[in-house]
């Protein structure tokens, strides 16, 4: 098995992941932090990697991002498994259906990094309801 879920963390066996995307998100950003002007194929991939960061950095939240691959010219039905690899200092993802996988470095502090989101505010009406 390539990944396991323990105590809310996803663990990947990085040695079993071949044909792996290795991405540094900073290579696709302007100095201001926005996605750079890129040729369409590169832009589509950069947007996909940004979505992986946005969902993967919401630690403990369910991932709903679908796989981008089209094996046999048909959309893959997989939903990504995304986890933080502390040893490699990156977000690791894998599609359990088609096996597409990779690691993203340089995501911390980007626009898509949700790891430091503040807790939602509770309004008076919401606090009385609980």
Secondary structure in CASP SS format (residue, H / E / C, confidence):
PFRMAT SS
TARGET T0000
AUTHOR 0000-0000-0000
METHOD secondary structure of the structure
MODEL  1
X C 1.00
X C 1.00
X E 1.00
X E 1.00
X E 1.00
X E 1.00
X C 1.00
X C 1.00
X E 1.00
X E 1.00
X E 1.00
X E 1.00
X C 1.00
X H 1.00
X H 1.00
X H 1.00
X C 1.00
X C 1.00
X C 1.00
X C 1.00
X E 1.00
X E 1.00
X E 1.00
X E 1.00
X H 1.00
X H 1.00
X H 1.00
X H 1.00
X E 1.00
X C 1.00
X C 1.00
X C 1.00
X C 1.00
X C 1.00
X E 1.00
X C 1.00
X C 1.00
X C 1.00
X C 1.00
X H 1.00
X H 1.00
X H 1.00
X H 1.00
X H 1.00
X H 1.00
X H 1.00
X H 1.00
X H 1.00
X H 1.00
X H 1.00
X H 1.00
X H 1.00
X H 1.00
X H 1.00
X H 1.00
X H 1.00
X C 1.00
X C 1.00
X C 1.00
X C 1.00
X C 1.00
X C 1.00
X C 1.00
X C 1.00
X C 1.00
X E 1.00
X C 1.00
X C 1.00
X C 1.00
X C 1.00
X H 1.00
X H 1.00
X H 1.00
X C 1.00
X C 1.00
X C 1.00
X C 1.00
X C 1.00
X E 1.00
X E 1.00
X E 1.00
X E 1.00
X E 1.00
X E 1.00
X E 1.00
X C 1.00
X C 1.00
X C 1.00
X C 1.00
X E 1.00
X E 1.00
X E 1.00
X E 1.00
X E 1.00
X E 1.00
X C 1.00
X C 1.00
X C 1.00
X C 1.00
X C 1.00
X E 1.00
X E 1.00
X E 1.00
X E 1.00
X E 1.00
X C 1.00
X C 1.00
X C 1.00
X C 1.00
X C 1.00
X C 1.00
X C 1.00
X C 1.00
X C 1.00
X C 1.00
X C 1.00
X C 1.00
X C 1.00
X C 1.00
X C 1.00
X C 1.00
X C 1.00
X C 1.00
X H 1.00
X H 1.00
X H 1.00
X H 1.00
X H 1.00
X H 1.00
X C 1.00
END
